[in-house]
Amino acid sequence: MDKLIKAARISYGIMIVGMAVQQIFYATFRPVILPPWQLSFPGSALFVYLASAILIIGGAAIIFDKKAKIVSLILGGAFLVLFVFCQIPYEIITDPNNKNLGSWTSAFKELALSGGAFVVAGSFTIMDENDGGKPVLINLLEKIVPFGSIFFAIMLIIFGADHFLFTKWIAMLVPNWIPGHIFWTYFAGVALIGSGIGIITKIQLKLVAILCAIMIFIWFIILHIPRGIADPYSLQGNEISSVLQSFGFSGVAYLIGYGYHTKKF
């Protein structure tokens, strides 16, 4: 069990490192990190490189378990700030398609990135220092840890709803060798919504979380890896991002069921 919990943490760290490397390769922020507001001043790429280097260090700290709890808390807080103060304003004010739920995909993925980081933090036991001996920021971020699974579940519910709103488009993503594309699209939508509700309500939490983790990992294997291999460069590596995210999110789902100690905070 401990080895699987560690592997799930590592999958999240690999996702963070991978997306940061993509940012360096394309010299621009991934939409899931920052919405597509283009930085136009000279040298703006340096900010991309700096932020990416920080993410690589953070992801590596989680992978190699070096101050991983504190790093996860800080990552969770950073992604939450970006969701609230960048993604939401962009969708409400700037995005002309903001009434289309599909346009909120990156925003809700960032919320899930935040939730995933807090879930990773919650998979570690409480730090030895008493509350008075910790930095104020760490104390504040620890209070958000119990909400990490909720942030992740919100993404699941929204993406599940997308399967019913955009059925024809999502059905095209099902590999051709699998029959019944529409059926599997609806099935996945129900499974995502059910997983999100189960995680929020904690009804059969372990069973729901492990089934969700298995489902996302299956998509990682049979859907996202082949698509990433077939088309690694379109939309600045969007398919590769999906490979990384499905891998990392499967780990988050597993941690929610088997390694998430919210009662200690």
ABEGO torsion letter per residue (X at the ends): XAAAAAAAAAAAAAAAAAAAAAAAAAGBBBAAABBBBBBABBGAAAAAAAAAAAAAAAAAAAAAGBGAAAAAAAAAAAAAAAAAAAAAAAAAAABAAAABAAAAAAAAAAAAAAAAAAAAAAABBBBABBAAABBAAAAAAAAAAAAAAAAAAAAAAAAAAAAAAAAAAAAAABBAABBGAAAAAAAAAAAAAAAAAAAAAGBGAAAAAAAAAAAAAAAAAAAAAAAAAABAABGGGAAAAAAAAAAAAAAAAAAAAAABBAAAX
